[in-house]
Structures are given as structure tokens and as C-alpha cells.
């Protein structure tokens, strides 16, 4: 039984200001000297980057689709170890989850699994008394969700705030914890897949997070927020432990290089922790700046990100591209997802890439987005043939062809079966993002492949 003060920041819909409020709360509480544990519901990689800047701790995801509902509380406790308070940012609207799956993967489900009070961020820019009906509906929809406070966002004036507060006091019974005025100065810039990742904005991102913290500290009753977080009951769960998930590590301690930096910033912290627990030495590197792979690399993981924004720089780093191609030819395992898939191809937007795969990729206007339940079609360093996984797609690029002679995955779509990705010797490349906490055997398989390739 573990007790960690915690709350969930939710909203009626996307675009209400959850990220600004959640990140600002993290920054404001950290500025008080508290150890703040940041979490994000769902598969998103970008918001946790801002959370990490605000709190000084890794931003961690809580995705019940990919990891399973039973792992949500353990993963939360693992990430929140040693924290004074935890702030969990929701996804989409409070009750929105995996399409056609009821409450699965919704903010509401995660709040219930964590027994956490919910603070609803309401965009009040185009309403006054109607806000009470909105909040009353959300508070009464699911009695197991404890909607315990409201933060009004994009409030226009003192009079607007007064009307909103009067309506909520009269009609909802949910206390107002704060009122945030319209503040375009703290807005974070976006592009084709949402917010620009914090790692790409450097000093600008640090300043944006500081501004969010100052705004929330001036607009929200932080003492009331802390009292609410401390009202959460103990959790009857044990913290997730990567070593316990793995069991006996693979002997040999192979060095596995993990791509990072601005072009490849999408990675779940638990993936690297599982690799280390499985016996690997995990060494990060930055394909934008490093001219060679880490010395002694026996395996390579290239996750997601935005290579299309750095295509000229990645292409210009020919020594590293050649080193990656040579590593793949040597038989060492290479695992790539989404951005990594684009980087391993022959060309991206007509610029030369690594040439490991005989494929080209280009940007499009079409967004491909959603959860996928997939089956592995061939043995690879990532999965044995027949392995079933749950993952996530999120991109505006296409590869041609979309699958190799030996595709990586198959899943069903409304129009029939779909195959995707490439298995080519020791290489596994696909658009599908996986959270390895949902399939911890993945890490052991990859480490074992790295040891076998080097023996």
C-alpha cells in the first residue's frame, strides 16, 4: 500500500488548455521546492518533454491500451517514487478513449485506476452561465470519477470571471481552483503533428515552461491543489519493476545504441529501463551531431521523432549513415519505428538516408493516427512470428513500398487485412510505436540477438 499525493488534469475536449495548465502546475509546484512526478495519459511523446522540463524528472506515459489496465498503477508508482506530488495530464476529453472500446485508454479510466481526484480545465472563452451545466454533466456522468475541482481557462475579464464563478457555485457544486486569463505569450508553437517538442526549442522551451509556471502560480490556488492531491487514498499496488518483469538478465552485457536528440526524441523511458534490466548497456547518441556509432555497438534502436524537419542535416552526416548500414550488414539487430523507419530507407523527401531498406519516404497532407492491434508476421530481433502486440501510429509520411517482401506486422482495418513494415535479416522497421512495458519480452529478445550477433 503506497500513498502519493496526486491529481489528474482533464478537460471536456482537446484544445481546452490541459497542457498549459498541467505543465504550469508542475513548474509552479517544483518552484516551491516540491519533487513533482509528471505523467501523461495516452501514447503522446511531446507533452512529456515539456513535463520533464517543468519537473526535472522524466515525463512518463500511462497508456492502458498498450500496457494494460493492470500495469497503470504499478507504472505510476514506479515513476512517482520519491515524489512529493504527482500531476497526471489527461488525453483528449475526459471520457474519450480507444475508439469502440468504451472507457479503455481514457483519462477517466486512468483516474479511476489511480483513485485520483480530477481537475477539469474548462475553456471559458465563449460562455458564462453555461459553464455550470457543462461541469455538472461531467461531474455526474460517471460516479466513480471524482471530479473535485475546476480551473477556468481563457477568462476575458474580472466580470467574466465573476459570472463563471457565480454559475458554478449555484449550479455544479464543484469548487473553482483557479481562473487563468487569456495569455497568448505562453502558447507553445505547433506544426503538423502537434506541439514542437521541447528538445527542439531548447532555451525557448525552458522559457515557455517558466512562463507557464508563473501564469499558473498567479492564477491558481496552489494550496488548494495540494490539499486536493493529498486527499487521494493509498494505492494497493506494487511499483512496476523492470528487473522483475525481465527475470534473469542475458549474460554478456552488449552495448545497445539508442538514437536521440532533436530528430529522434520519441522514446518511452521504460523501454531503456527494460533493456538495461535485460542485460544491455544502453548508450544514447544523436544522429544529428555524432559522426559515428558509440564504440562497440552491438545493437541499435532508432525510435520516433521528426527526421523530416532535419532531413538535410541527417543526409549530410554520411559517416554515420554508412556506419548504420554497415552495422545492419554485420548481422547486429537494428530496430526502428516511425522516424527510424524513414531514416533507414534509401531516401526521405529525395535526400539520401541510410539505405538499409530499399524504400523511399515523403511528407503528405494525410494524418495516419490510431491504436493498432498487430501480429508479427516473421521472426525478428523484436518479436517472434505470431506475437500479438498493441501499438500506436502517428505520422504524416508515407513509405514506398509500405511493406517489404517480408512485412513486419499485420492488422485488420475496416476494409480488410493490412500489412506494414520490414523484416530484413536482423532489421525490424515499422511505423508502429510500442511501449515495451506492455511486452517486456521484447527487450530480452533484442539483447539476446545482440549477444548472438557478437559471438
C-alpha positions as MATLAB code, in Angstrom:
seq = 'XXXXXXXXXXXXXXXXXXXXXXXXXXXXXXXXXXXXXXXXXXXXXXXXXXXXXXXXXXXXXXXXXXXXXXXXXXXXXXXXXXXXXXXXXXXXXXXXXXXXXXXXXXXXXXXXXXXXXXXXXXXXXXXXXXXXXXXXXXXXXXXXXXXXXXXXXXXXXXXXXXXXXXXXXXXXXXXXXXXXXXXXXXXXXXXXXXXXXXXXXXXXXXXXXXXXXXXXXXXXXXXXXXXXXXXXXXXXXXXXXXXXXXXXXXXXXXXXXXXXXXXXXXXXXXXXXXXXXXXXXXXXXXXXXXXXXXXXXXXXXXXXXXXXXXXXXXXXXXXXXXXXXXXXXXXXXXXXXXXXXXXXXXXXXXXXXXXXXXXXXXXXXXXXXXXXXXXXXXXXXXXXXXXXXXXXXXXXXXXXXXXXXXXXXXXXXXXXXXXXXXXXXXXXXXXXXXXXXXXXXXXXXXXXXXXXXXX';
ca = [
       0.000    0.000    0.000;
       1.567    3.274   -1.177;
       0.342    6.834   -0.664;
       1.460    9.516   -3.108;
      -0.427   12.821   -3.378;
      -1.750   13.009   -6.928;
      -4.303   14.525   -9.242;
      -5.373   14.243  -12.865;
      -5.717   17.310  -15.090;
      -8.518   16.697  -17.612;
     -10.749   18.707  -19.948;
     -14.071   18.370  -21.774;
     -12.207   18.173  -25.104;
      -8.856   18.667  -26.781;
      -7.727   22.268  -27.130;
      -9.019   23.470  -23.751;
      -5.539   24.140  -22.359;
      -4.685   20.931  -20.467;
      -1.022   21.028  -21.413;
      -0.554   24.654  -20.362;
      -2.299   24.082  -17.039;
      -0.690   20.701  -16.273;
       2.811   21.842  -17.243;
       2.300   25.114  -15.393;
       1.170   23.259  -12.266;
       4.259   21.045  -12.428;
       6.542   24.061  -12.813;
       4.790   26.084  -10.110;
       4.868   23.226   -7.585;
       8.506   22.464   -8.411;
       9.333   26.137   -7.844;
       8.017   25.659   -4.297;
      10.720   23.075   -3.763;
       8.474   20.033   -4.180;
       9.566   16.910   -6.048;
       6.927   16.665   -8.782;
       6.331   13.455  -10.722;
       4.986   14.150  -14.251;
       2.740   11.751  -16.156;
       0.722   11.771  -19.380;
      -2.296    9.627  -20.248;
      -2.002    8.004  -23.672;
       0.788    7.462  -26.187;
       1.868   11.085  -26.765;
       5.620   11.770  -26.630;
       5.622   15.567  -26.931;
       3.816   16.712  -23.784;
       6.084   14.585  -21.526;
       9.059   16.532  -22.895;
       7.583   19.755  -21.507;
       6.651   17.956  -18.290;
      10.274   16.888  -17.865;
      11.461   20.478  -18.234;
       8.910   21.641  -15.683;
       9.671   18.989  -13.069;
      13.262   17.905  -13.622;
      12.122   14.271  -13.794;
      11.404   12.029  -16.804;
       7.947   12.510  -18.262;
       6.197    9.131  -18.233;
       3.166    7.797  -20.095;
       0.230    5.871  -18.670;
      -1.386    4.050  -21.593;
      -3.822    1.322  -20.665;
      -4.269    0.240  -24.305;
      -0.603   -0.550  -24.884;
       0.394   -1.574  -21.350;
      -2.861   -2.971  -19.964;
      -5.038   -1.544  -17.160;
      -3.349   -3.742  -14.552;
       0.008   -2.022  -15.148;
      -1.213    1.572  -14.808;
      -0.940    1.878  -11.009;
       2.401   -0.016  -10.886;
       3.867    2.146  -13.683;
       2.623    5.265  -11.915;
       4.197    4.212   -8.613;
       7.467    3.387  -10.381;
       7.639    6.829  -11.962;
       6.477    8.666   -8.837;
       8.924    7.015   -6.431;
      10.339    9.653   -4.091;
       7.984   12.397   -5.296;
       6.056   14.780   -3.055;
       3.193   15.099   -5.524;
       2.267   13.713   -8.948;
       0.446   15.548  -11.723;
      -1.141   13.450  -14.495;
      -2.142   15.213  -17.703;
      -5.080   13.619  -19.465;
      -5.697   12.985  -23.159;
      -8.472   14.399  -25.379;
     -11.747   14.794  -23.465;
     -12.119   13.232  -20.019;
     -14.167   10.257  -21.222;
     -12.572    9.801  -24.677;
     -10.510    6.640  -25.163;
      -9.747    3.945  -27.715;
     -12.387    4.064  -30.432;
     -15.109    1.487  -29.888;
     -13.546    0.241  -26.648;
     -15.669    2.023  -24.054;
     -13.582    3.765  -21.416;
     -10.362    1.893  -22.291;
      -7.362    4.238  -22.507;
      -9.400    7.260  -21.445;
      -8.385    9.809  -18.850;
     -11.394    8.738  -16.793;
     -10.236    5.132  -16.718;
      -6.721    6.112  -15.637;
      -8.104    8.421  -12.942;
     -10.161    5.534  -11.570;
      -7.230    3.119  -11.691;
      -5.139    5.656   -9.763;
      -8.005    6.624   -7.406;
      -7.016   10.191   -8.223;
      -9.149   13.327   -7.985;
      -9.743   15.090  -11.305;
      -9.336   18.789  -12.014;
     -11.294   19.861  -15.093;
      -9.774   22.591  -17.265;
     -12.632   24.447  -18.951;
     -12.173   26.787  -21.896;
     -14.486   29.573  -20.766;
     -13.759   31.910  -23.688;
     -17.221   31.649  -25.259;
     -19.549   31.024  -22.342;
     -20.668   32.260  -18.936;
     -23.533   30.574  -17.031;
     -23.486   27.574  -19.369;
     -20.231   26.535  -17.747;
     -22.219   25.219  -14.761;
     -24.244   22.856  -16.954;
     -21.071   21.633  -18.627;
     -19.293   20.928  -15.350;
     -22.392   19.385  -13.782;
     -22.657   16.973  -16.700;
     -19.036   15.907  -16.444;
     -19.263   15.557  -12.656;
     -22.336   13.333  -12.809;
     -21.579   11.206  -15.900;
     -19.562    8.545  -14.053;
     -19.940    8.450  -10.246;
     -16.634    6.561   -9.946;
     -14.750    9.550  -11.363;
     -14.189   12.119   -8.636;
     -14.339   15.499  -10.358;
     -13.046   17.582   -7.479;
     -12.144   20.963   -8.936;
     -12.325   23.286  -11.926;
      -9.715   25.588  -13.420;
     -11.252   28.193  -15.712;
      -9.081   28.948  -18.723;
      -9.046   31.847  -21.217;
     -11.143   34.078  -18.965;
     -11.630   37.525  -20.515;
     -12.111   39.888  -17.554;
     -12.967   40.285  -13.880;
     -16.666   40.455  -14.759;
     -16.429   37.314  -16.902;
     -14.752   35.506  -14.020;
     -17.452   36.663  -11.588;
     -20.232   35.331  -13.844;
     -18.469   31.995  -14.238;
     -17.832   31.586  -10.512;
     -21.413   32.527   -9.600;
     -22.819   29.991  -12.041;
     -20.538   27.204  -10.820;
     -21.277   27.946   -7.170;
     -25.006   27.882   -7.885;
     -25.218   25.008  -10.311;
     -22.378   22.491  -10.065;
     -21.065   22.161   -6.523;
     -17.523   21.744   -7.899;
     -15.060   24.268   -6.434;
     -13.112   26.653   -8.653;
      -9.381   26.266   -8.011;
      -8.246   28.987  -10.356;
      -9.015   31.371  -13.176;
      -6.471   31.778  -15.969;
      -6.669   34.826  -18.225;
      -6.013   34.693  -21.930;
      -2.237   34.632  -22.282;
      -1.043   34.118  -25.858;
       2.529   34.830  -24.728;
       2.786   31.378  -23.114;
       1.395   29.475  -26.093;
       3.681   26.764  -27.427;
       4.093   26.709  -31.215;
       2.737   23.787  -33.199;
       3.259   22.125  -36.558;
       1.969   19.089  -38.457;
       1.882   16.607  -35.541;
       1.075   18.994  -32.693;
       3.365   20.918  -30.365;
       7.004   21.347  -31.323;
       8.973   19.030  -28.993;
      10.767   20.735  -26.126;
      14.110   19.229  -27.144;
      13.924   21.163  -30.428;
      13.218   24.519  -28.778;
      15.992   24.480  -26.189;
      16.131   27.836  -24.365;
      12.766   28.871  -25.826;
      11.130   25.787  -24.336;
      12.707   26.448  -20.951;
      11.332   29.995  -21.019;
       7.900   28.798  -22.175;
       7.707   26.368  -19.259;
       8.847   29.047  -16.835;
       6.128   31.360  -18.186;
       3.519   28.609  -17.774;
       4.615   28.128  -14.171;
       4.422   31.848  -13.422;
       0.981   32.104  -15.029;
      -0.446   29.180  -13.061;
       1.173   30.294   -9.793;
      -0.522   33.678  -10.196;
      -3.879   32.263  -11.296;
      -4.464   29.063   -9.320;
      -4.765   28.360   -5.590;
      -1.783   26.029   -5.273;
      -2.507   25.283   -1.621;
      -5.986   24.074   -2.582;
      -4.472   21.993   -5.372;
      -2.051   20.357   -2.938;
      -4.833   19.696   -0.433;
      -6.805   18.018   -3.203;
      -3.824   15.898   -4.280;
      -3.228   14.841   -0.675;
      -6.835   13.648   -0.412;
      -6.114   10.757   -2.790;
      -6.257    7.441   -0.912;
      -3.398    4.913   -0.787;
      -2.916    2.680   -3.805;
      -2.977   -1.070   -3.225;
      -0.321   -1.908   -5.807;
       3.398   -2.565   -6.008;
       5.641   -0.317   -8.107;
       6.491   -1.643  -11.553;
       9.977   -3.161  -11.569;
      11.770   -3.728  -14.891;
      14.072   -6.315  -13.303;
      11.088   -8.312  -12.051;
       9.467   -8.113  -15.493;
      12.626   -9.432  -17.165;
      13.753  -12.046  -14.661;
      17.264  -13.333  -15.347;
      19.269  -10.874  -17.493;
      21.040  -12.065  -20.625;
      24.771  -12.552  -19.926;
      27.328  -10.685  -21.998;
      26.284   -7.049  -21.443;
      26.085   -5.976  -25.099;
      26.178   -2.280  -25.895;
      22.917   -1.103  -27.494;
      22.924    2.372  -29.023;
      19.740    4.422  -28.583;
      19.147    7.268  -31.045;
      18.030   10.558  -29.513;
      18.388   14.290  -29.984;
      16.041   16.652  -31.785;
      15.338   14.343  -34.750;
      14.608   11.200  -32.698;
      13.118   12.449  -29.432;
      10.237    9.965  -29.142;
      11.096    7.225  -26.663;
       9.405    5.817  -23.587;
      11.706    5.818  -20.555;
      10.624    2.296  -19.636;
      11.997    0.901  -22.916;
      15.555    1.831  -21.992;
      14.998    0.634  -18.420;
      13.873   -2.752  -19.697;
      16.899   -3.026  -21.988;
      19.187   -2.330  -19.037;
      17.330   -4.858  -16.879;
      17.687   -7.422  -19.678;
      21.458   -7.050  -19.500;
      22.316   -4.332  -22.030;
      24.488   -1.296  -21.652;
      22.278    1.411  -23.161;
      24.246    4.254  -24.769;
      22.406    7.273  -26.220;
      23.705    9.115  -29.281;
      22.490   11.932  -31.530;
      22.388   11.261  -35.296;
      22.351   14.996  -35.959;
      25.759   15.518  -34.375;
      27.577   12.227  -33.802;
      29.660   11.128  -36.788;
      29.861    7.510  -35.667;
      28.017    4.995  -33.546;
      29.153    4.515  -29.945;
      32.246    2.310  -29.852;
      31.389   -1.367  -29.528;
      27.750   -1.000  -30.591;
      26.174   -4.464  -30.818;
      22.584   -3.379  -31.434;
      20.702   -0.252  -32.422;
      17.299    1.238  -31.556;
      16.003    4.228  -33.522;
      12.691    5.489  -32.226;
      10.261    8.133  -33.397;
      10.631   11.846  -33.934;
      10.821   14.364  -36.738;
      13.552   13.423  -39.224;
      11.594   15.258  -41.925;
      12.443   18.523  -40.141;
      16.168   17.709  -40.199;
      16.439   15.797  -43.427;
      19.294   17.926  -44.814;
      21.393   17.580  -41.650;
      20.769   13.833  -41.368;
      21.622   13.335  -45.013;
      24.804   15.390  -44.691;
      26.064   13.114  -41.893;
      27.255   10.477  -44.354;
      29.761    8.820  -41.990;
      27.016    7.906  -39.521;
      24.662    6.758  -42.284;
      27.399    4.482  -43.583;
      28.127    3.164  -40.076;
      24.481    2.252  -39.554;
      24.308    0.477  -42.896;
      27.468   -1.436  -42.040;
      26.072   -2.408  -38.630;
      22.946   -3.818  -40.279;
      25.052   -5.757  -42.787;
      27.115   -7.200  -39.939;
      24.091   -9.046  -38.545;
      23.658   -6.855  -35.460;
      19.993   -6.230  -34.568;
      18.549   -2.904  -35.702;
      15.072   -1.918  -34.501;
      13.415    1.197  -35.899;
       9.958    2.673  -35.520;
       8.346    5.535  -37.437;
      11.135    8.138  -37.712;
      13.663    5.320  -37.566;
      11.889    3.611  -40.462;
      12.260    6.764  -42.569;
      15.939    7.110  -41.636;
      16.776    3.523  -42.609;
      15.293    3.917  -46.085;
      17.039    4.915  -49.279;
      15.607    8.449  -49.413;
      13.476   10.847  -47.373;
      11.994   13.739  -49.354;
      14.562   12.985  -52.097;
      17.541   13.253  -49.700;
      19.798   10.196  -49.210;
      19.316    8.308  -45.945;
      20.984    5.129  -44.620;
      19.975    2.834  -47.478;
      19.427   -0.170  -45.234;
      15.941   -0.593  -46.702;
      15.035   -0.305  -50.377;
      12.310    2.243  -49.696;
      11.656    5.939  -50.094;
       9.580    8.218  -47.882;
       7.919   11.588  -48.294;
       5.724   14.017  -46.405;
       1.994   14.124  -47.185;
      -1.031   16.111  -46.000;
      -2.740   12.969  -44.672;
      -2.533   12.183  -40.957;
      -2.352    8.497  -40.023;
      -3.327    8.148  -36.379;
      -4.662    5.456  -34.087;
      -4.165    2.397  -31.951;
      -3.359   -0.863  -33.722;
      -3.616   -4.485  -32.590;
      -0.960   -6.222  -34.671;
       0.564   -9.656  -35.168;
       4.210  -10.260  -36.096;
       4.496  -11.959  -39.483;
       8.108  -13.136  -39.152;
      10.787  -13.811  -36.590;
      12.818  -10.666  -35.927;
      15.004   -9.146  -33.202;
      11.833   -7.512  -31.868;
       9.277  -10.333  -31.845;
       8.742  -13.951  -32.769;
       6.347  -14.719  -35.595;
       2.802  -14.843  -34.281;
       3.447  -12.448  -31.385;
       0.493  -10.130  -30.787;
       1.148   -6.551  -29.711;
      -0.760   -3.340  -29.179;
       0.817   -0.197  -30.583;
       0.149    3.248  -31.958;
       0.614    5.037  -35.292;
       1.073    8.803  -35.650;
       2.605   10.261  -38.824;
       2.095   12.337  -41.960;
       4.589   10.485  -44.125;
       4.300    7.501  -46.449;
       6.906    4.962  -47.468;
       7.037    3.309  -50.850;
       6.669    0.406  -50.671;
       4.698    0.358  -47.439;
       5.924   -3.146  -46.631;
       8.896   -5.275  -47.601;
       8.961   -8.713  -49.116;
       8.675   -9.856  -45.521;
       6.322   -7.400  -43.754;
       6.764   -6.715  -40.045;
       3.138   -6.594  -38.909;
      -0.401   -7.313  -39.998;
      -3.609   -5.895  -38.574;
      -7.208   -5.620  -39.623;
      -8.770   -2.432  -40.947;
     -12.414   -1.694  -41.865;
     -11.525   -2.595  -45.450;
      -9.641   -5.801  -44.659;
      -6.160   -7.028  -43.642;
      -3.246   -4.583  -43.755;
       0.465   -5.420  -43.789;
       3.157   -2.931  -42.867;
       6.863   -2.554  -42.177;
      10.006   -4.507  -42.988;
      11.790   -7.526  -41.541;
      15.092   -7.878  -43.344;
      17.612  -10.164  -41.673;
      18.472   -8.531  -38.338;
      16.447   -5.385  -39.155;
      12.919   -4.669  -37.936;
      11.462   -1.365  -39.144;
       7.857   -0.198  -38.905;
       5.614    2.798  -38.325;
       4.192    1.105  -35.218;
       5.203    2.604  -31.858;
       5.341    0.101  -28.983;
       5.508    0.703  -25.234;
       7.694   -2.173  -24.115;
       6.161   -2.293  -20.633;
       3.255   -3.981  -22.406;
       5.582   -6.561  -23.995;
       8.672   -6.760  -21.751;
       9.922   -9.883  -23.542;
      10.805   -7.531  -26.411;
      13.814   -6.194  -24.504;
      15.134   -9.663  -23.668;
      14.781  -10.775  -27.272;
      16.690   -7.756  -28.566;
      19.515   -8.123  -26.050;
      19.793  -11.818  -26.816;
      20.025  -11.013  -30.539;
      22.804   -8.500  -29.845;
      24.782  -11.063  -27.879;
      24.300  -13.728  -30.572;
      25.414  -11.358  -33.338;
      28.609  -10.549  -31.480;
      29.562  -14.129  -30.595;
];
